[in-house]
Amino acid sequence: MAHNITANDDAIAYGIKKIMVDSKAELKELPYKLAPGSKALDVSTMDLYLLNNHNTWVKIKNLKNGENPGGGGDNPGGGEEGDKLYIWDG
């Protein structure tokens, strides 16, 4: 069983990123390795994906259907305040 630490004392500090892509196909084209727990938003479908420990993107929600990924503050993508959203323009 694989596992990964994604936070320490509620502070995300382990290389987890948030990525925005134009299509699911672009997830395979990202030019760098991301930490498990990273999220990607496919803006064409509004599907939200989570990277698991097997380096596989798993769909966790669809934001178009009114689902909210949770999180805090004014960050519409969820997560901690100050999270950065990275845009892949492959």
C-alpha positions in Angstrom: 0.0 0.0 0.0 1.4 3.4 -1.0 0.9 6.5 1.0 2.1 10.1 0.9 2.3 12.9 3.5 0.3 15.9 2.1 0.3 18.2 5.1 2.1 18.8 8.4 0.1 20.5 11.2 -2.6 21.5 8.6 0.0 23.3 6.4 0.4 22.0 2.9 4.1 22.1 2.2 5.1 19.0 0.2 5.1 20.1 -3.4 1.4 19.7 -4.0 0.3 21.9 -7.0 -2.9 22.9 -8.6 -2.9 22.8 -12.4 -5.4 24.1 -15.0 -5.4 22.4 -18.4 -7.6 22.8 -21.5 -8.3 19.1 -21.8 -7.7 15.8 -19.9 -5.2 14.7 -22.6 -2.9 17.5 -21.5 -2.5 15.8 -18.1 -0.2 13.3 -19.7 1.8 16.1 -21.4 2.8 18.0 -18.2 6.6 18.6 -18.4 7.4 17.9 -14.8 6.7 15.4 -12.0 4.1 16.5 -9.5 3.6 15.3 -6.0 0.7 13.0 -5.2 -2.2 15.0 -3.9 -1.8 17.6 -6.7 -5.0 18.7 -8.4 -5.8 19.5 -12.0 -8.9 21.3 -13.4 -9.9 20.4 -16.9 -11.6 23.7 -18.0 -13.3 22.1 -21.0 -15.4 19.8 -18.8 -14.9 21.4 -15.3 -13.7 17.9 -14.1 -11.4 18.1 -11.1 -8.6 15.4 -10.9 -6.4 14.3 -8.1 -2.9 12.7 -8.7 -2.6 9.5 -6.7 0.5 7.6 -5.5 0.6 5.6 -8.7 1.1 8.8 -10.8 -2.5 8.4 -12.2 -5.0 11.3 -12.4 -8.3 10.3 -10.8 -11.5 12.3 -11.4 -12.9 13.3 -8.0 -15.5 15.9 -8.9 -17.3 17.8 -11.6 -17.6 21.5 -10.8 -20.1 22.2 -13.6 -22.7 20.2 -11.7 -22.5 22.7 -8.8 -20.1 20.5 -6.8 -17.5 22.4 -4.7 -14.1 20.9 -4.0 -14.2 22.4 -0.5 -11.4 24.4 1.0 -11.3 27.8 2.6 -11.4 31.5 2.1 -11.9 33.2 -1.2 -10.0 30.5 -3.2 -12.7 29.1 -5.6 -10.6 26.0 -6.3 -10.6 25.1 -2.6 -7.5 24.4 -0.5 -5.6 26.6 1.7 -5.3 30.4 1.4 -2.3 31.3 -0.7 -2.5 28.2 -2.9 -1.1 28.8 -6.3 -2.8 27.8 -9.5 -0.4 26.8 -12.3 -1.7 27.0 -15.9 -0.3 24.6 -18.4 -0.3 26.1 -21.9 1.2 23.0 -23.7 
